[in-house]
Amino acid sequence: MNSFVPIKYRYAFRIEYKGEHFFGWQKQQIQPTVQEVLENHLKIILKPLAPTNWDDNRILIEGSGRTDTGVNAYGQMAHFDSPILFNTHKIISSLNFFLRPYESSITWMGRVASDFHARFSAVSRSYVYEILNTQYERRVQFSSAWHINKPLNLNAMKKAAMYLVGRHDFESFRDQQCQAKSAIRNIDAFDIKEHQGLIQCYVQSKSFLHHQIRIMVGTLTHVGLGKLSPEDIPVILEKKHRKFAGPTAPPGALIFLGPIYSDKYKIPPLNTNWSKTDDVGV
């Protein structure tokens, strides 16, 4: 009896990108998007290596999260199926050549189990929103941060953020165009740190509503400026209407740190500098 020979191999990869070069992650009629650019160039790279009867339209990249236009990523994860085994270092180098004009790069790639899914296998997702709270802008070191030139009360913002942690109805904190059926979400963590004028808001949850993080941060800046008190946050949650929350913070200062997976899939941490390869010579 002939042994079964798989015709597909699943690969996962991590990519960092500057959102200003893309109209978000997901493929759409407006171009370029991260997904569109990746799929187009991966087809170019793999086609000469694939079987002659293989349809390159089967290259479909699934991402772990759909970042909006302008939103950056340090650790976006994605996966795709390939008809062949290949040397991941060579594929990374080739993709990064095409990604260079977009100030983006693949930082890790590896073969994973067939049941791995970049989106559905994630147990949590982490973002950081950066605010530069100085009198004057600092465009070299903090080019993507949201600059607010009035002093923010950090302690008040931290206190307000604690009211957002846990399971709540976040109807007041989602965009009116959000298509999610339910506004109930669980915020696992909301930490705020400051160093030399840079305020970093770390948020973690399994999933978020459309613009939820940016609306939460925008509301917290109103707390920091004294326009709202920390105790106003539970009231805003109870109102369940977008008009009661603060402004939507700009997209360019939001960074997708990436998803978290169970140890089962052996995905290396975000800050891994070196990784092994499936060295099969092609």
PyMOL commands that set and color helices and strands:
alter all, ss='L'
color gray80, all
select helices_A, chain A and resi 19-21+34-46+56-58+88-102+154-162+171-173+212-224+232-239+242-244+251-253+263-265
alter helices_A, ss='H'
color red, helices_A
select strands_A, chain A and resi 9-17+62-63+72-82+105-111+124-132+146-147+166-169+184-195+198-205+254-260
alter strands_A, ss='S'
color yellow, strands_A
deselect
rebuild
show_as cartoon
